[in-house]
Amino acid sequence: MNECFLPREFYDLIAESYDERYHEHVNIFMTRKQASFLEQYLKKDFLILDVACGTGRHSIELTRKGYQVVGLDISRKVIKLAHVKAGDLRIDFVQGDMVSLPFLGSSFDTIICMWNSLQEVMGKTNRIKASQEIHRILKKGGTAVLDFPNPTWADRSLEELEKKCKWPEGEERDYFFTEKVNDRTVKVYMHYFSHKEIDEILKKAKFKEIHRYGDYSANAEFLPNESEKLIIVAEKI
């Protein structure tokens, strides 16, 4: 029998195997490439928030490079592992929900939200609220780096997604995916953004878009019909 899990529950469930399970995406080579990409928007005196930090890979890599980082994740068990992985590095890891960030306004110079994390926020209202929260705690002139899959991928796969992965009680473009966890089969929620929805989120959060990238290379222009990723850098004005 399939069990249904929302992201907080799912990541608590797989915390111990997280890095191994997603090694293709969270390995050290990918992390270093992404950290190098981020550095074009960072300064050593910046305070950086890593939203949905997972087991802390970006927080740890950026701290090793000399930056001051706070990591936040919704999963208590994942945060506990991030503390262990960080060892003697001085990183504040905080359990919290991006829909209601536990920080004062204008606290951070840069906020990163990597690896499609906004996809896992259930409900359009909550996704808008999460982006508004990111805007709220940024300093004026601060930047946010927001990571999405290219909506064109979902557009090309809508028929298959509707057939296999439709979330019965969800909103438009809400889906669930089956994952194996030990001897259990669980269903995990995902939302696939349209280009229109991403633009709406940026507008309602009052962000000014600076640039769009197609991957984590400094010169990787976003190609709507070809890029795998849509990485948006936006400024609080």
C-alpha angles and dihedrals in degrees: 000000000000118000122207120227132181116216098267092053094041096052091047086054096050100031096116092051098036099109093044094044093053099031093133090063104029103041122129095255092056091043093052091049091051093046090051089051091051093051092075086071098040138084126194093246093052122113107223129197118206104203115203088009097174111195089348104261097146093038091052096044093048092046089053087054090056103264127131110238138178116198124207130187136164094228117084093199094050090051090051090054091048089058090052094048092048091060110175094354113117103238127145109222114190132188110227148126120257089219088067108021113201096226137097120256119275093016103132137054095204134015124196124196107183141184101026094299095152087062089071096058107103118224131027092248091055093047090054090046091052092054090046090051090052088051092047096056095043119097117242107278091021122135134229123203109207121188122207135162110250104270089220088072091059091043090057092048101042096111093053093042092050091051100045109020111029115143102228097213098028136106127262112303093015114136141166129219128205119239130181115229111181104301094341131093112213135181119225127198124239133169121207112210125220119219088249093055093049090051090048092051092052091048096048091047089051095236123156110220114230104178146345123219131192095211142348097292119109093234099036104126116203111255108194095210099036114029118099094206137042109207113181125196111198134178133219106231 
